[in-house]
């Protein structure tokens, strides 16, 4: 059994940032347990060679979150700057397209320009994951360790059992996974307070019901027609489409599926990609029908992200549930720090930063 002062459950952005904060404070007595065989959580990246994920590619395409807004998500913006990462604004120059009916061609209209602009990272959001990962010693990170249960021991420590059979023992647990996943996929002994369990289980996991389609092209040819690459569609299968090209790099378009998770699962990857190519051809012309590469990332099929309750799409980011029990034996031993626990930006990348920072500070203050 591995014994440590702190156990971080989950090596997504929140978990990695929590470990980074501990390292900055000179605290090295911790472990990080990650269910997947990679770090990053809901941040995953595609590169033209087709490897998913990849480390260190200058031109990467996000299969998870892509954007951040440093002008008001200041803690995340400061972290990006302190890590020496480079960002650029989402391309929005030109007209957008609206697809309403099979009987009518797409309507061209003036595009929307976000203010402040939506920003992306060179190298994709994987660059942020890589930068944090590189600052954490490999001896702290254990992948392939899906937590099955947590139990308080007689000496008020937490014994963690993983599906691999491995056991870990910690004084305090930082829970860097979605609240719903923790409530529904992990057993706690003694049980968490009933009200807290209900609140966690009722908190929707952002991105969990959704799927993302990415198509790569030699160039962003739609820009030659003064199109921004942005489109909305009532026909689908993609409801919202954006330019995903890198400056001076390959052309790319991505879209979010408007089809529910159950329909996507029934159609399958091959048929879905065919429908997506046909839709892009309707919108952007025949050149769009033949991407050099296209990929679907369906987060609803990710068991370490989504539960059955996440199959129904949500339209907005929710309110953060309590991060810990108000009293009882778990109150001083377990703190939620995943993105959905972010007070101001629940579900966003910035939510992971604020929840992890607050959780680490609260833990160390006790």
C-alpha positions as CSV (number, residue, x, y, z in Angstrom):
1,X,0.0,0.0,0.0
2,X,1.3,3.5,-0.9
3,X,0.9,6.0,1.9
4,X,1.0,9.7,1.4
5,X,-0.2,12.9,3.0
6,X,-2.4,13.9,0.0
7,X,-4.1,11.9,-2.8
8,X,-5.3,13.7,-5.9
9,X,-8.0,11.7,-7.7
10,X,-7.9,12.7,-11.4
11,X,-5.1,14.0,-13.6
12,X,-7.1,16.5,-15.7
13,X,-6.5,20.2,-15.6
14,X,-7.7,20.5,-12.0
15,X,-5.7,17.6,-10.7
16,X,-2.5,18.7,-12.4
17,X,-2.9,22.3,-11.3
18,X,-3.4,21.2,-7.7
19,X,-0.2,19.2,-7.9
20,X,1.6,22.2,-9.4
21,X,0.3,24.3,-6.5
22,X,1.6,21.8,-4.0
23,X,5.0,21.7,-5.7
24,X,5.2,25.5,-5.6
25,X,4.6,25.3,-1.8
26,X,7.3,22.7,-1.4
27,X,4.9,19.9,-0.7
28,X,6.0,16.6,-2.3
29,X,4.2,14.0,-0.2
30,X,1.3,13.3,-2.5
31,X,0.1,10.9,-5.2
32,X,-2.1,11.5,-8.2
33,X,-4.3,8.7,-9.4
34,X,-5.7,8.8,-12.9
35,X,-8.2,6.2,-14.3
36,X,-7.0,6.7,-18.0
37,X,-3.7,5.7,-19.3
38,X,-2.9,9.4,-20.0
39,X,-3.2,12.7,-18.2
40,X,-5.4,15.5,-19.4
41,X,-9.0,14.3,-18.6
42,X,-11.4,16.1,-20.8
43,X,-8.5,17.8,-22.6
44,X,-7.5,15.6,-25.6
45,X,-5.7,16.5,-28.7
46,X,-5.5,15.4,-32.4
47,X,-2.5,16.0,-34.6
48,X,-2.4,15.4,-38.4
49,X,-0.5,12.0,-37.9
50,X,-3.6,10.8,-36.1
51,X,-2.2,10.2,-32.6
52,X,-4.6,11.0,-29.8
53,X,-3.4,12.5,-27.6
54,X,0.0,13.8,-28.4
55,X,2.7,15.7,-26.5
56,X,4.6,18.6,-27.9
57,X,3.0,19.2,-31.3
58,X,3.1,22.8,-32.4
59,X,0.0,22.3,-34.5
60,X,-2.7,20.4,-32.5
61,X,-6.4,20.3,-32.7
62,X,-8.6,20.2,-29.6
63,X,-11.1,17.4,-29.2
64,X,-12.2,18.8,-25.9
65,X,-12.3,22.5,-24.8
66,X,-10.6,25.0,-27.1
67,X,-11.2,28.5,-25.8
68,X,-10.5,30.7,-22.8
69,X,-11.0,34.4,-22.1
70,X,-8.1,35.8,-20.2
71,X,-9.6,39.3,-19.9
72,X,-12.1,38.0,-17.3
73,X,-10.7,34.6,-16.5
74,X,-7.7,36.2,-15.1
75,X,-6.3,33.3,-13.0
76,X,-6.2,31.1,-16.0
77,X,-4.8,33.9,-18.2
78,X,-2.0,34.5,-15.6
79,X,-1.2,30.8,-15.5
80,X,-0.9,30.6,-19.3
81,X,1.4,33.6,-19.2
82,X,3.5,32.3,-16.4
83,X,4.0,29.0,-18.2
84,X,5.3,30.8,-21.3
85,X,2.5,29.5,-23.5
86,X,1.4,31.4,-26.7
87,X,-2.2,32.2,-27.5
88,X,-4.1,33.5,-30.5
89,X,-7.6,34.7,-31.1
90,X,-10.3,32.5,-32.6
91,X,-10.7,33.3,-36.4
92,X,-14.0,35.1,-36.9
93,X,-13.3,37.3,-40.0
94,X,-15.9,37.0,-42.7
95,X,-19.5,35.9,-43.0
96,X,-21.1,33.0,-41.3
97,X,-23.6,30.5,-42.7
98,X,-27.1,29.4,-41.5
99,X,-28.7,26.1,-42.6
100,X,-32.4,26.0,-41.9
101,X,-34.0,23.7,-44.5
102,X,-33.2,21.0,-47.1
103,X,-35.3,23.0,-49.5
104,X,-33.2,26.1,-49.2
105,X,-29.5,26.7,-49.7
106,X,-27.5,27.9,-46.6
107,X,-28.1,31.6,-45.9
108,X,-25.0,33.8,-45.7
109,X,-25.0,36.6,-43.1
110,X,-22.7,38.9,-41.2
111,X,-20.7,36.9,-38.7
112,X,-20.5,37.4,-34.9
113,X,-17.4,38.7,-33.4
114,X,-16.8,38.0,-29.7
115,X,-15.6,40.7,-27.4
116,X,-13.4,40.0,-25.7
117,X,-12.2,37.5,-28.2
118,X,-12.2,33.7,-27.6
119,X,-8.5,32.7,-27.3
120,X,-6.8,29.4,-28.2
121,X,-3.4,28.1,-27.4
122,X,-0.7,27.2,-29.9
123,X,-0.3,23.5,-29.5
124,X,-3.9,23.2,-28.4
125,X,-5.0,22.9,-24.8
126,X,-2.7,20.0,-24.6
127,X,0.1,22.5,-24.4
128,X,-1.3,23.6,-21.0
129,X,-1.5,20.0,-19.8
130,X,2.0,19.3,-21.0
131,X,3.4,22.4,-19.3
132,X,1.9,21.4,-15.9
133,X,2.8,17.7,-16.4
134,X,6.4,18.6,-17.0
135,X,6.6,20.4,-13.7
136,X,5.4,17.3,-11.7
137,X,7.7,14.4,-11.0
138,X,6.7,11.2,-12.7
139,X,7.0,9.4,-9.3
140,X,3.8,11.1,-8.2
141,X,1.5,10.1,-11.1
142,X,-0.1,6.7,-11.3
143,X,-2.2,6.1,-14.5
144,X,-4.6,3.2,-15.1
145,X,-5.9,3.6,-11.5
146,X,-9.7,4.0,-11.5
147,X,-10.9,4.6,-8.0
148,X,-13.5,2.1,-6.9
149,X,-14.0,3.0,-3.2
150,X,-12.8,5.2,-0.4
151,X,-13.0,4.3,3.3
152,X,-12.1,6.1,6.5
153,X,-9.8,4.0,8.7
154,X,-9.6,3.8,12.5
155,X,-6.9,6.5,12.5
156,X,-9.0,8.9,10.4
157,X,-7.1,8.4,7.2
158,X,-8.6,7.5,3.8
159,X,-7.9,4.1,2.3
160,X,-8.4,4.2,-1.5
161,X,-9.1,1.0,-3.5
162,X,-8.7,1.1,-7.3
163,X,-10.2,-1.4,-9.8
164,X,-6.7,-2.5,-10.5
165,X,-6.5,-3.9,-7.0
166,X,-4.0,-1.3,-5.9
167,X,-4.5,0.5,-2.6
168,X,-3.4,3.9,-1.5
169,X,-3.7,5.6,1.9
170,X,-3.8,9.4,2.4
171,X,-4.6,12.0,5.1
172,X,-6.6,14.1,2.7
173,X,-8.2,13.5,-0.8
174,X,-8.6,16.1,-3.4
175,X,-11.3,14.9,-5.8
176,X,-10.4,16.2,-9.3
177,X,-13.2,14.4,-11.1
178,X,-16.8,15.5,-12.0
179,X,-19.1,15.5,-9.0
180,X,-21.6,13.2,-10.7
181,X,-18.9,10.7,-11.6
182,X,-17.7,10.7,-8.0
183,X,-21.2,10.2,-6.6
184,X,-22.2,7.5,-9.0
185,X,-19.0,5.5,-9.7
186,X,-17.3,5.5,-6.3
187,X,-18.3,4.0,-3.0
188,X,-17.7,5.8,0.3
189,X,-17.5,4.2,3.7
190,X,-19.1,5.6,5.8
191,X,-21.5,7.0,3.2
192,X,-21.3,10.7,2.3
193,X,-24.2,12.8,3.7
194,X,-27.3,12.0,1.7
195,X,-27.9,15.6,0.7
196,X,-24.3,16.0,-0.5
197,X,-24.5,12.8,-2.6
198,X,-27.7,14.1,-4.2
199,X,-26.2,17.5,-5.0
200,X,-23.1,15.9,-6.6
201,X,-25.2,13.4,-8.5
202,X,-27.5,16.2,-9.8
203,X,-24.6,18.3,-11.1
204,X,-24.3,17.8,-14.9
205,X,-20.8,17.2,-16.2
206,X,-20.0,19.8,-18.9
207,X,-19.1,18.2,-22.3
208,X,-20.2,14.8,-21.1
209,X,-23.3,14.5,-23.4
210,X,-21.5,16.0,-26.4
211,X,-19.5,14.9,-29.3
212,X,-17.1,16.9,-31.4
213,X,-16.1,16.4,-35.1
214,X,-12.8,17.7,-36.5
215,X,-11.9,17.9,-40.2
216,X,-8.5,18.8,-41.4
217,X,-7.6,20.3,-44.9
218,X,-4.4,21.5,-46.5
219,X,-5.6,25.1,-46.3
220,X,-8.5,27.1,-44.9
221,X,-10.1,27.4,-48.4
222,X,-13.4,28.9,-47.1
223,X,-11.5,32.1,-46.2
224,X,-10.9,32.7,-49.9
225,X,-14.7,33.1,-50.1
226,X,-14.6,35.6,-47.2
227,X,-16.3,33.0,-44.9
228,X,-15.3,32.8,-41.2
229,X,-15.8,29.0,-41.1
230,X,-18.6,29.6,-38.6
231,X,-22.0,28.1,-39.2
232,X,-25.3,27.1,-37.5
233,X,-27.6,24.4,-38.6
234,X,-31.1,23.1,-37.8
235,X,-30.4,20.1,-40.0
236,X,-27.3,18.6,-38.5
237,X,-25.7,16.4,-37.7
238,X,-23.5,19.3,-36.6
239,X,-25.4,22.2,-35.0
240,X,-22.5,24.6,-34.5
241,X,-19.4,24.8,-36.6
242,X,-16.2,26.9,-36.2
243,X,-12.9,27.5,-37.9
244,X,-10.2,25.5,-36.1
245,X,-7.2,26.4,-38.3
246,X,-3.9,27.4,-36.8
247,X,-2.1,30.6,-37.9
248,X,0.0,29.7,-41.0
249,X,-0.9,26.1,-40.7
250,X,-3.4,23.5,-41.9
251,X,-7.0,24.4,-42.4
252,X,-9.5,22.8,-40.0
253,X,-13.2,23.0,-39.2
254,X,-14.8,21.6,-36.1
255,X,-18.4,21.1,-35.0
256,X,-20.6,20.1,-32.1
257,X,-23.2,17.4,-32.8
258,X,-26.8,18.4,-32.4
259,X,-27.7,14.7,-32.5
260,X,-28.3,13.1,-29.0
261,X,-25.8,10.6,-27.7
262,X,-28.1,7.6,-28.3
263,X,-28.5,8.5,-32.0
264,X,-24.8,9.0,-32.4
265,X,-24.2,5.6,-30.8
266,X,-26.7,3.9,-33.2
267,X,-25.2,5.5,-36.3
268,X,-21.6,4.7,-35.5
269,X,-18.4,6.5,-36.3
270,X,-18.2,5.7,-40.1
271,X,-21.8,6.8,-40.9
272,X,-21.5,9.9,-38.7
273,X,-18.3,11.0,-40.5
274,X,-20.0,10.5,-43.8
275,X,-23.0,12.7,-42.7
276,X,-20.6,15.4,-41.4
277,X,-18.6,15.5,-44.6
278,X,-21.9,15.9,-46.6
279,X,-23.0,18.7,-44.3
280,X,-19.7,20.6,-44.7
281,X,-20.0,20.2,-48.5
282,X,-23.4,21.7,-48.4
283,X,-22.1,24.6,-46.4
284,X,-18.6,25.2,-47.7
285,X,-18.6,23.6,-51.2
286,X,-17.4,20.3,-52.6
287,X,-13.8,20.8,-51.4
288,X,-15.1,20.3,-47.8
289,X,-16.3,16.8,-48.7
290,X,-12.7,15.4,-48.8
291,X,-10.8,16.3,-45.7
292,X,-7.3,14.9,-45.4
293,X,-8.3,13.6,-42.1
294,X,-11.4,13.7,-39.9
295,X,-12.1,12.4,-36.3
296,X,-15.0,12.2,-34.0
297,X,-14.6,12.4,-30.2
298,X,-17.8,11.4,-28.5
299,X,-17.5,12.3,-24.8
300,X,-20.7,10.5,-24.0
301,X,-18.9,7.2,-24.7
302,X,-16.1,8.0,-22.2
303,X,-16.8,6.1,-19.0
304,X,-14.3,8.2,-17.1
305,X,-16.2,11.4,-18.1
306,X,-19.9,10.5,-18.5
307,X,-22.5,8.5,-16.7
308,X,-25.9,7.4,-17.9
309,X,-27.4,10.5,-16.4
310,X,-25.2,12.6,-18.7
311,X,-26.8,11.4,-21.9
312,X,-29.2,14.3,-22.0
313,X,-27.6,17.6,-23.2
314,X,-27.4,20.6,-21.0
315,X,-27.7,24.1,-22.5
316,X,-25.7,26.1,-19.9
317,X,-23.1,25.8,-17.3
318,X,-24.6,24.9,-13.9
319,X,-24.1,26.1,-10.4
320,X,-21.3,24.6,-8.4
321,X,-22.3,22.2,-5.6
322,X,-20.7,22.2,-2.2
323,X,-17.1,21.0,-2.5
324,X,-17.1,19.1,0.9
325,X,-19.4,17.8,3.6
326,X,-20.6,20.5,6.0
327,X,-19.8,18.3,9.0
328,X,-19.2,14.6,9.9
329,X,-16.2,12.4,9.3
330,X,-15.6,13.3,5.7
331,X,-15.6,17.0,6.2
332,X,-11.8,17.3,7.0
333,X,-10.7,14.5,4.7
334,X,-12.4,15.1,1.2
335,X,-12.5,18.1,-1.0
336,X,-13.9,18.4,-4.6
337,X,-11.7,20.4,-6.9
338,X,-12.9,19.5,-10.4
339,X,-14.1,22.1,-12.8
340,X,-17.8,21.7,-11.8
341,X,-16.9,22.9,-8.3
342,X,-15.6,26.2,-9.7
343,X,-17.5,29.0,-8.0
344,X,-17.6,31.5,-11.0
345,X,-16.7,29.4,-14.0
346,X,-18.2,25.9,-13.2
347,X,-17.5,23.6,-16.1
348,X,-15.0,25.8,-17.9
349,X,-11.2,25.4,-17.9
350,X,-11.1,28.5,-15.6
351,X,-13.4,26.6,-13.2
352,X,-10.8,23.9,-12.8
353,X,-8.2,26.5,-11.9
354,X,-10.4,28.3,-9.4
355,X,-11.7,25.1,-7.8
356,X,-8.2,23.6,-7.5
357,X,-6.7,26.8,-6.1
358,X,-9.5,27.2,-3.5
359,X,-9.4,23.5,-2.6
360,X,-5.7,23.4,-2.0
361,X,-5.8,26.6,0.1
362,X,-8.7,25.3,2.2
363,X,-6.9,21.9,2.8
364,X,-3.7,23.5,3.8
365,X,-5.4,26.0,6.1
366,X,-6.9,23.1,8.3
